[in-house]
Amino acid sequence: MNKKREKFVELAEARVEKTLKDIQLIGNLSNKAAYEYSEEDVKKIFAALQQALNLSKSRFNTELEVKEGVFKL
């Protein structure tokens, strides 16, 4: 493999693994015994995650600049 490919694979594997673990941690927030949340909170969380995923995916399909934001409930 060339160096660019090796670096891509290395970073992609590490970043995806970290993201998957973080998503699992978000799922842990569903524990009603430990946390209080509304359906609106849940909708906002998953809308923000979906938007970030869509924006990241679109960057592989186009060279358009993508705006990134900060998540807030």
KOLLOLO-188853 format. One line per field, with one value per atom (N, C-alpha, C, CB): atom name; residue in one letter; x, y, z; chain. Coordinates in Angstrom, 3 decimals, m for minus. Each point is the difference from the previous one (the first is absolute). Glycine has a CB too. Example, Ala and Ser with C-alpha at 12.3 -4.5 7.8 and 13.67 -1.06 7.14 Angstrom:
% residues 2
at c(N/CA/C/CB/N/CA/C/CB)
aa c(A/A/A/A/S/S/S/S)
east c(13.190/m0.890/0.900/m1.892/1.542/0.820/m0.770/1.184)
north c(m5.690/1.190/1.200/m1.173/2.223/1.190/1.090/m0.628)
up c(7.800/0.000/0.000/1.246/m1.966/0.060/0.730/m2.145)
ch c(A/A/A/A/A/A/A/A)
This chain:
% residues 73
at c(N/CA/C/CB/N/CA/C/CB/N/CA/C/CB/N/CA/C/CB/N/CA/C/CB/N/CA/C/CB/N/CA/C/CB/N/CA/C/CB/N/CA/C/CB/N/CA/C/CB/N/CA/C/CB/N/CA/C/CB/N/CA/C/CB/N/CA/C/CB/N/CA/C/CB/N/CA/C/CB/N/CA/C/CB/N/CA/C/CB/N/CA/C/CB/N/CA/C/CB/N/CA/C/CB/N/CA/C/CB/N/CA/C/CB/N/CA/C/CB/N/CA/C/CB/N/CA/C/CB/N/CA/C/CB/N/CA/C/CB/N/CA/C/CB/N/CA/C/CB/N/CA/C/CB/N/CA/C/CB/N/CA/C/CB/N/CA/C/CB/N/CA/C/CB/N/CA/C/CB/N/CA/C/CB/N/CA/C/CB/N/CA/C/CB/N/CA/C/CB/N/CA/C/CB/N/CA/C/CB/N/CA/C/CB/N/CA/C/CB/N/CA/C/CB/N/CA/C/CB/N/CA/C/CB/N/CA/C/CB/N/CA/C/CB/N/CA/C/CB/N/CA/C/CB/N/CA/C/CB/N/CA/C/CB/N/CA/C/CB/N/CA/C/CB/N/CA/C/CB/N/CA/C/CB/N/CA/C/CB/N/CA/C/CB/N/CA/C/CB/N/CA/C/CB/N/CA/C/CB/N/CA/C/CB/N/CA/C/CB/N/CA/C/CB/N/CA/C/CB/N/CA/C/CB/N/CA/C/CB/N/CA/C/CB/N/CA/C/CB/N/CA/C/CB/N/CA/C/CB/N/CA/C/CB)
aa c(M/M/M/M/N/N/N/N/K/K/K/K/K/K/K/K/R/R/R/R/E/E/E/E/K/K/K/K/F/F/F/F/V/V/V/V/E/E/E/E/L/L/L/L/A/A/A/A/E/E/E/E/A/A/A/A/R/R/R/R/V/V/V/V/E/E/E/E/K/K/K/K/T/T/T/T/L/L/L/L/K/K/K/K/D/D/D/D/I/I/I/I/Q/Q/Q/Q/L/L/L/L/I/I/I/I/G/G/G/G/N/N/N/N/L/L/L/L/S/S/S/S/N/N/N/N/K/K/K/K/A/A/A/A/A/A/A/A/Y/Y/Y/Y/E/E/E/E/Y/Y/Y/Y/S/S/S/S/E/E/E/E/E/E/E/E/D/D/D/D/V/V/V/V/K/K/K/K/K/K/K/K/I/I/I/I/F/F/F/F/A/A/A/A/A/A/A/A/L/L/L/L/Q/Q/Q/Q/Q/Q/Q/Q/A/A/A/A/L/L/L/L/N/N/N/N/L/L/L/L/S/S/S/S/K/K/K/K/S/S/S/S/R/R/R/R/F/F/F/F/N/N/N/N/T/T/T/T/E/E/E/E/L/L/L/L/E/E/E/E/V/V/V/V/K/K/K/K/E/E/E/E/G/G/G/G/V/V/V/V/F/F/F/F/K/K/K/K/L/L/L/L)
east c(0.841/m0.841/0.881/m1.835/1.334/0.760/m0.260/m0.107/0.916/m0.060/m1.332/2.458/m3.024/m1.285/m1.094/0.708/m0.706/m0.995/0.189/m0.089/1.322/0.293/m0.479/1.980/m1.728/m0.417/m1.520/2.104/m2.763/m1.463/m0.564/0.041/0.462/m0.488/0.237/0.456/0.728/0.335/m0.951/2.399/m2.574/m0.857/m1.473/1.672/m2.122/m1.405/m0.369/0.089/0.747/m0.298/m0.056/1.097/m0.153/0.021/m1.191/2.496/m2.787/m1.082/m1.366/1.424/m1.631/m1.295/m0.194/0.097/0.940/m0.101/m0.354/1.676/m1.024/m0.299/m1.437/2.423/m2.852/m1.361/m1.033/0.841/m0.598/m0.933/m0.106/0.553/0.557/m0.022/m0.774/2.212/m1.999/m0.721/m1.502/2.035/m2.422/m1.425/m0.595/0.394/0.364/m0.467/m0.210/1.214/m0.311/m0.140/m1.245/2.491/m2.817/m1.239/m1.193/1.081/m1.034/m1.071/m0.177/0.451/0.644/m0.088/m0.843/2.234/m2.376/m0.813/m1.487/1.682/m2.074/m1.406/m0.449/0.212/0.695/m0.307/m0.838/2.141/m3.440/m0.915/0.232/m1.675/2.310/0.299/1.103/m0.687/1.520/1.129/m0.184/1.445/m2.288/m0.115/m1.461/2.219/m2.456/m1.320/0.136/m0.740/m0.108/0.067/m1.378/2.428/m2.610/m1.270/0.165/m0.681/m0.427/0.016/0.627/m2.059/1.840/0.599/1.526/m2.057/2.593/1.449/0.539/m0.194/m0.502/0.420/m0.018/m0.900/m0.148/m0.100/1.151/m2.497/2.834/1.098/1.339/m1.276/1.507/1.250/0.161/m0.124/m0.911/0.126/m0.061/m1.019/0.361/0.016/1.404/m2.447/3.094/1.357/0.976/m0.532/0.397/0.872/m0.207/m0.051/m1.199/m0.301/0.528/m2.042/1.881/0.495/1.521/m1.933/2.632/1.458/0.423/0.148/m0.853/0.304/m0.237/m0.615/m0.502/m0.302/1.053/m2.443/2.856/1.006/1.338/m1.169/1.552/1.262/m0.051/0.360/m1.464/m0.151/0.066/m1.391/0.770/m0.011/1.393/m2.324/3.209/1.362/0.767/m0.021/m0.372/0.630/m0.525/0.293/m1.421/m0.629/0.199/m1.656/2.159/0.124/1.108/m2.439/2.897/1.029/m0.603/1.623/m2.953/m0.661/0.382/m1.897/2.037/0.314/m1.224/1.672/m1.457/m1.088/0.106/m0.081/m1.039/m0.026/m0.154/m0.989/1.774/m0.080/m0.462/1.824/m2.654/m0.512/0.275/m1.749/1.309/0.141/m1.366/1.964/m2.033/m1.281/m0.405/0.484/m1.726/m0.590/m1.422/1.438/m1.843/m1.401/m0.872/0.730)
north c(m1.192/1.192/1.248/m1.246/2.273/1.246/0.724/0.182/0.818/0.682/0.710/0.295/0.305/0.684/m0.995/1.755/m2.905/m1.042/m0.534/m0.621/0.363/m0.501/0.978/m1.235/2.505/1.026/0.076/1.309/m1.386/0.019/m1.165/1.118/m2.315/m1.194/0.123/m1.390/1.811/0.155/0.974/m0.489/1.659/1.022/m0.397/1.744/m2.293/m0.389/m1.057/0.531/m1.539/m1.052/0.553/m1.663/2.494/0.558/0.923/m0.163/1.020/0.973/m0.660/1.717/m2.691/m0.692/m0.796/m0.141/m0.538/m0.761/0.919/m1.660/2.812/0.961/0.504/0.684/m0.387/0.488/m1.045/1.451/m2.705/m1.072/m0.136/m1.202/1.317/m0.058/1.185/m1.204/2.386/1.195/m0.133/1.388/m1.993/m0.221/m0.956/0.399/m1.420/m0.907/0.762/m1.916/2.833/0.795/0.886/m0.022/0.544/0.773/m0.900/1.515/m2.750/m0.956/m0.257/m1.044/1.101/m0.183/1.077/m1.084/2.223/1.085/m0.356/1.624/m2.709/m0.408/m0.594/m0.407/0.206/m0.574/0.984/m1.349/1.107/0.904/0.004/m0.395/m0.641/m0.038/1.000/m2.421/2.749/0.889/1.403/m2.015/2.140/1.268/0.357/m0.434/1.717/0.497/0.758/0.151/m0.480/0.646/m0.034/m0.650/1.527/0.050/m0.608/2.065/m2.344/m0.498/1.046/m1.403/2.663/1.091/m0.043/1.420/m1.704/m0.146/m1.110/0.815/m1.942/m1.153/0.360/m1.580/2.252/0.409/0.925/m0.230/1.180/0.936/m0.729/1.809/m2.740/m0.763/m0.739/m0.257/m0.498/m0.816/0.824/m1.871/3.012/0.891/0.574/0.576/m0.185/0.530/m1.059/1.602/m2.820/m1.093/m0.303/m0.959/0.909/m0.294/1.104/m1.277/2.522/1.121/m0.079/1.427/m1.703/m0.117/m1.147/0.946/m2.056/m1.145/0.339/m1.552/2.201/0.396/0.964/m0.316/1.278/0.967/m0.683/1.795/m2.691/m0.722/m0.847/m0.040/m0.645/m0.839/0.842/m1.616/2.785/0.850/0.501/0.680/m0.568/0.460/m1.009/1.260/m2.514/m1.003/0.072/m1.464/2.143/0.080/1.332/m1.603/2.605/1.325/0.778/m0.015/1.028/0.858/1.257/m0.869/0.909/1.162/0.163/m0.282/1.505/0.283/m0.311/1.794/m2.435/m0.406/0.772/m2.299/2.870/0.705/m1.004/2.045/m1.860/m0.866/0.826/m1.507/0.921/0.734/m0.718/0.949/m0.322/m0.557/m0.466/1.504/m2.702/m0.556/0.592/m2.117/2.527/0.499/m0.534/2.105/m2.507/m0.421/1.212/m2.099)
up c(0.000/0.000/0.000/1.223/m1.879/0.042/1.317/m2.515/2.794/1.302/0.248/m0.147/m0.884/0.173/0.368/m1.650/0.997/0.291/1.413/m2.436/2.811/1.341/1.069/m0.913/0.691/0.971/0.076/m0.456/m0.714/m0.018/0.801/m2.245/1.985/0.689/1.507/m2.059/2.442/1.420/0.696/m0.541/m0.042/0.614/m0.051/m0.647/m0.476/m0.136/1.035/m2.454/2.600/0.975/1.414/m1.495/1.867/1.353/0.243/m0.005/m0.956/0.180/m0.005/m1.080/0.208/m0.036/1.284/m2.523/2.983/1.245/1.172/m0.888/0.977/1.070/m0.113/0.066/m1.282/m0.218/0.384/m1.837/1.475/0.368/1.519/m2.139/2.832/1.467/0.569/m0.003/m0.575/0.463/m0.237/m0.472/m0.644/m0.277/1.028/m2.459/2.838/1.050/1.306/m1.097/1.395/1.221/m0.046/0.259/m1.429/m0.147/0.290/m1.716/1.231/0.274/1.484/m2.192/2.944/1.454/0.670/m0.061/m0.582/0.557/0.049/m0.868/0.238/m0.007/1.330/m2.434/3.360/1.309/0.821/m0.065/0.113/0.714/1.513/m1.801/2.328/1.432/0.354/0.068/m1.036/0.264/m0.587/0.036/m1.050/m0.729/m0.249/m1.086/0.952/m0.364/m1.311/2.436/m3.400/m1.302/m0.638/m0.274/m0.700/m0.720/m1.393/1.292/m1.916/m1.370/m0.922/0.450/m0.142/m0.784/0.105/0.377/0.819/0.171/m0.899/2.375/m2.370/m0.804/m1.483/1.753/m2.195/m1.404/m0.376/0.110/0.764/m0.271/m0.091/1.184/m0.282/m0.002/m1.321/2.499/m2.887/m1.202/m1.278/1.255/m1.228/m1.167/m0.189/0.353/0.749/m0.085/m0.479/1.828/m1.320/m0.443/m1.480/2.314/m2.743/m1.405/m0.907/0.703/m0.278/m0.800/m0.141/0.778/0.320/m0.051/m0.905/2.311/m2.231/m0.853/m1.475/1.885/m2.166/m1.380/m0.550/0.477/0.345/m0.442/m0.258/1.300/m0.403/m0.196/m1.262/2.476/m2.676/m1.189/m1.266/1.317/m1.297/m1.190/m0.353/0.561/0.418/m0.270/m0.852/2.167/m2.143/m0.844/m1.433/2.009/m2.209/m1.317/m0.687/0.808/m0.101/m0.590/0.692/m0.601/m0.035/0.578/0.627/m1.693/1.807/0.580/1.459/m1.596/2.013/1.402/0.846/m0.653/1.782/0.873/1.303/m1.047/1.486/1.277/1.131/m1.095/2.138/1.161/1.188/m0.899/1.741/1.136/1.309/m1.469/2.528/1.339/0.442/0.560/m0.013/0.451/1.334/m1.227/1.343/1.247/0.103/m0.048/1.238/0.215/0.125/1.134)
ch c(A/A/A/A/A/A/A/A/A/A/A/A/A/A/A/A/A/A/A/A/A/A/A/A/A/A/A/A/A/A/A/A/A/A/A/A/A/A/A/A/A/A/A/A/A/A/A/A/A/A/A/A/A/A/A/A/A/A/A/A/A/A/A/A/A/A/A/A/A/A/A/A/A/A/A/A/A/A/A/A/A/A/A/A/A/A/A/A/A/A/A/A/A/A/A/A/A/A/A/A/A/A/A/A/A/A/A/A/A/A/A/A/A/A/A/A/A/A/A/A/A/A/A/A/A/A/A/A/A/A/A/A/A/A/A/A/A/A/A/A/A/A/A/A/A/A/A/A/A/A/A/A/A/A/A/A/A/A/A/A/A/A/A/A/A/A/A/A/A/A/A/A/A/A/A/A/A/A/A/A/A/A/A/A/A/A/A/A/A/A/A/A/A/A/A/A/A/A/A/A/A/A/A/A/A/A/A/A/A/A/A/A/A/A/A/A/A/A/A/A/A/A/A/A/A/A/A/A/A/A/A/A/A/A/A/A/A/A/A/A/A/A/A/A/A/A/A/A/A/A/A/A/A/A/A/A/A/A/A/A/A/A/A/A/A/A/A/A/A/A/A/A/A/A/A/A/A/A/A/A/A/A/A/A/A/A/A/A/A/A/A/A)
